[in-house]
C-alpha cells in the first residue's frame, strides 16, 4: 500500500524532490492542515468514506490547507534563514 501511495504522489509532483519530500508534504503537512478543518472533521465522522470523498467542501478545504501550509512554511523558513537563534535552536 505504501508503494501505491508513493507511486501516486510521484505522479503528482515534478522537479528536484525526493520521495520523502513528497510524502512528508502530502502525508504530514497537507493531511495535518486538512485535519484542522472543523467542517471536514464533522463530515468524516458523520459520513461513509465514499460520501466523504464526494464532499462539496473537500476541494475548498484542500485549497485552504495548501495555502495555510505555504504561509506557515514560508514564514518559518524566512525566520530560520534570518535568525542565528532559530538556526542554533
Beta strands, then each sheet from edge to edge (+ up, - down):
end
